[in-house]
Amino acid sequence: MRLWRTDRKLLQFFVSSAIFRDGLGAIFAWGAVLAAQVYGFSPSEVIYFAVVANLVAGLGTLLAGRLDDRIGPKPVIIAALVSMLIAGVVLMFTSNDKIVFWVIASILCLFVGPVQTASRTYLSRATPAGHEGELFGLYATTGRAAGWISNLLYFAFISWLMVPKAGVWGILLTLAIGLVVMLTVPAKPKVTDLQAT
C-alpha cells in the first residue's frame, strides 16, 4: 500500500476513523434497541427518539462546522469523542429512567455529527488534487471493513455481564480505541505525494 510508504500518519487516520465511525454507527443501530429493551420505550416513542436523535446530530454538525474552521478538525474530533465517552459512562451509572436516557442519548447524538464531518474535513485537507476519489473511496472502504468491531464488543459485554445495557460498554470501548489511535495523528495533515515510491 502506497500510504504505508508515503504517509503512515494518514494511514493511521484511516484506521482510527474506521474504528470510531463504527462506534458512531453502533450508537444509532443499538440506541433504539436499548430504548425499548432497557428503558421501556413504546414503538412510537422509539420512532420519536430516532427523529430527535437525527435532528440533534444535524444541529451538532452545524455548530461543529464553525469550530472546525477556527481550530481545525482534529481538536473537534478529539473533543467530541471525549464528550461522548463521558456521556456514555454517565449513562451506565444512572438509573434506567426514560428522562435520563432522553437527555444523555441526546448529548451523545449531539457529538456524532461533529465527529463525522470533521473526519471528512481532515481527509479533504490531506488529499492531493486528483486523488479525491481514491482516498475518499479508501475512507468508505475502511469504514465498512471495521464494521464488525462494535457489534462484537457489544455482544461480548452482554454475554459477560448478562444485562442488555452492558452492550454500551462495547460501544464506548470502540470509541475509546479510535480516540487513542487518533491522538498522535498530526493536527495539520500534510498533503502527500501519492506518486512517491
Secondary structure as a PSIPRED ss2 file (coil, helix, strand):
# PSIPRED VFORMAT (PSIPRED V4.0)

   1 M C   1.000  0.000  0.000
   2 R H   0.000  1.000  0.000
   3 L H   0.000  1.000  0.000
   4 W H   0.000  1.000  0.000
   5 R H   0.000  1.000  0.000
   6 T H   0.000  1.000  0.000
   7 D C   1.000  0.000  0.000
   8 R H   0.000  1.000  0.000
   9 K H   0.000  1.000  0.000
  10 L H   0.000  1.000  0.000
  11 L H   0.000  1.000  0.000
  12 Q H   0.000  1.000  0.000
  13 F H   0.000  1.000  0.000
  14 F H   0.000  1.000  0.000
  15 V H   0.000  1.000  0.000
  16 S H   0.000  1.000  0.000
  17 S H   0.000  1.000  0.000
  18 A H   0.000  1.000  0.000
  19 I H   0.000  1.000  0.000
  20 F H   0.000  1.000  0.000
  21 R H   0.000  1.000  0.000
  22 D H   0.000  1.000  0.000
  23 G H   0.000  1.000  0.000
  24 L H   0.000  1.000  0.000
  25 G H   0.000  1.000  0.000
  26 A H   0.000  1.000  0.000
  27 I H   0.000  1.000  0.000
  28 F H   0.000  1.000  0.000
  29 A H   0.000  1.000  0.000
  30 W H   0.000  1.000  0.000
  31 G H   0.000  1.000  0.000
  32 A H   0.000  1.000  0.000
  33 V H   0.000  1.000  0.000
  34 L H   0.000  1.000  0.000
  35 A H   0.000  1.000  0.000
  36 A H   0.000  1.000  0.000
  37 Q H   0.000  1.000  0.000
  38 V C   1.000  0.000  0.000
  39 Y C   1.000  0.000  0.000
  40 G C   1.000  0.000  0.000
  41 F C   1.000  0.000  0.000
  42 S C   1.000  0.000  0.000
  43 P H   0.000  1.000  0.000
  44 S H   0.000  1.000  0.000
  45 E H   0.000  1.000  0.000
  46 V H   0.000  1.000  0.000
  47 I H   0.000  1.000  0.000
  48 Y H   0.000  1.000  0.000
  49 F H   0.000  1.000  0.000
  50 A H   0.000  1.000  0.000
  51 V H   0.000  1.000  0.000
  52 V H   0.000  1.000  0.000
  53 A H   0.000  1.000  0.000
  54 N H   0.000  1.000  0.000
  55 L H   0.000  1.000  0.000
  56 V H   0.000  1.000  0.000
  57 A H   0.000  1.000  0.000
  58 G H   0.000  1.000  0.000
  59 L H   0.000  1.000  0.000
  60 G H   0.000  1.000  0.000
  61 T H   0.000  1.000  0.000
  62 L H   0.000  1.000  0.000
  63 L H   0.000  1.000  0.000
  64 A H   0.000  1.000  0.000
  65 G H   0.000  1.000  0.000
  66 R H   0.000  1.000  0.000
  67 L H   0.000  1.000  0.000
  68 D H   0.000  1.000  0.000
  69 D H   0.000  1.000  0.000
  70 R H   0.000  1.000  0.000
  71 I H   0.000  1.000  0.000
  72 G C   1.000  0.000  0.000
  73 P H   0.000  1.000  0.000
  74 K H   0.000  1.000  0.000
  75 P H   0.000  1.000  0.000
  76 V H   0.000  1.000  0.000
  77 I H   0.000  1.000  0.000
  78 I H   0.000  1.000  0.000
  79 A H   0.000  1.000  0.000
  80 A H   0.000  1.000  0.000
  81 L H   0.000  1.000  0.000
  82 V H   0.000  1.000  0.000
  83 S H   0.000  1.000  0.000
  84 M H   0.000  1.000  0.000
  85 L H   0.000  1.000  0.000
  86 I H   0.000  1.000  0.000
  87 A H   0.000  1.000  0.000
  88 G H   0.000  1.000  0.000
  89 V H   0.000  1.000  0.000
  90 V H   0.000  1.000  0.000
  91 L H   0.000  1.000  0.000
  92 M H   0.000  1.000  0.000
  93 F C   1.000  0.000  0.000
  94 T C   1.000  0.000  0.000
  95 S C   1.000  0.000  0.000
  96 N C   1.000  0.000  0.000
  97 D C   1.000  0.000  0.000
  98 K H   0.000  1.000  0.000
  99 I H   0.000  1.000  0.000
 100 V H   0.000  1.000  0.000
 101 F H   0.000  1.000  0.000
 102 W H   0.000  1.000  0.000
 103 V H   0.000  1.000  0.000
 104 I H   0.000  1.000  0.000
 105 A H   0.000  1.000  0.000
 106 S H   0.000  1.000  0.000
 107 I H   0.000  1.000  0.000
 108 L H   0.000  1.000  0.000
 109 C H   0.000  1.000  0.000
 110 L H   0.000  1.000  0.000
 111 F H   0.000  1.000  0.000
 112 V H   0.000  1.000  0.000
 113 G H   0.000  1.000  0.000
 114 P H   0.000  1.000  0.000
 115 V H   0.000  1.000  0.000
 116 Q H   0.000  1.000  0.000
 117 T H   0.000  1.000  0.000
 118 A H   0.000  1.000  0.000
 119 S H   0.000  1.000  0.000
 120 R H   0.000  1.000  0.000
 121 T H   0.000  1.000  0.000
 122 Y H   0.000  1.000  0.000
 123 L H   0.000  1.000  0.000
 124 S H   0.000  1.000  0.000
 125 R H   0.000  1.000  0.000
 126 A H   0.000  1.000  0.000
 127 T C   1.000  0.000  0.000
 128 P C   1.000  0.000  0.000
 129 A C   1.000  0.000  0.000
 130 G C   1.000  0.000  0.000
 131 H C   1.000  0.000  0.000
 132 E H   0.000  1.000  0.000
 133 G H   0.000  1.000  0.000
 134 E H   0.000  1.000  0.000
 135 L H   0.000  1.000  0.000
 136 F H   0.000  1.000  0.000
 137 G H   0.000  1.000  0.000
 138 L H   0.000  1.000  0.000
 139 Y H   0.000  1.000  0.000
 140 A H   0.000  1.000  0.000
 141 T H   0.000  1.000  0.000
 142 T H   0.000  1.000  0.000
 143 G H   0.000  1.000  0.000
 144 R H   0.000  1.000  0.000
 145 A H   0.000  1.000  0.000
 146 A C   1.000  0.000  0.000
 147 G C   1.000  0.000  0.000
 148 W C   1.000  0.000  0.000
 149 I H   0.000  1.000  0.000
 150 S H   0.000  1.000  0.000
 151 N H   0.000  1.000  0.000
 152 L H   0.000  1.000  0.000
 153 L H   0.000  1.000  0.000
 154 Y H   0.000  1.000  0.000
 155 F H   0.000  1.000  0.000
 156 A H   0.000  1.000  0.000
 157 F H   0.000  1.000  0.000
 158 I H   0.000  1.000  0.000
 159 S H   0.000  1.000  0.000
 160 W H   0.000  1.000  0.000
 161 L H   0.000  1.000  0.000
 162 M C   1.000  0.000  0.000
 163 V C   1.000  0.000  0.000
 164 P H   0.000  1.000  0.000
 165 K H   0.000  1.000  0.000
 166 A H   0.000  1.000  0.000
 167 G H   0.000  1.000  0.000
 168 V H   0.000  1.000  0.000
 169 W H   0.000  1.000  0.000
 170 G H   0.000  1.000  0.000
 171 I H   0.000  1.000  0.000
 172 L H   0.000  1.000  0.000
 173 L H   0.000  1.000  0.000
 174 T H   0.000  1.000  0.000
 175 L H   0.000  1.000  0.000
 176 A H   0.000  1.000  0.000
 177 I H   0.000  1.000  0.000
 178 G H   0.000  1.000  0.000
 179 L H   0.000  1.000  0.000
 180 V H   0.000  1.000  0.000
 181 V H   0.000  1.000  0.000
 182 M H   0.000  1.000  0.000
 183 L C   1.000  0.000  0.000
 184 T C   1.000  0.000  0.000
 185 V C   1.000  0.000  0.000
 186 P C   1.000  0.000  0.000
 187 A C   1.000  0.000  0.000
 188 K C   1.000  0.000  0.000
 189 P C   1.000  0.000  0.000
 190 K C   1.000  0.000  0.000
 191 V C   1.000  0.000  0.000
 192 T C   1.000  0.000  0.000
 193 D C   1.000  0.000  0.000
 194 L C   1.000  0.000  0.000
 195 Q C   1.000  0.000  0.000
 196 A C   1.000  0.000  0.000
 197 T C   1.000  0.000  0.000
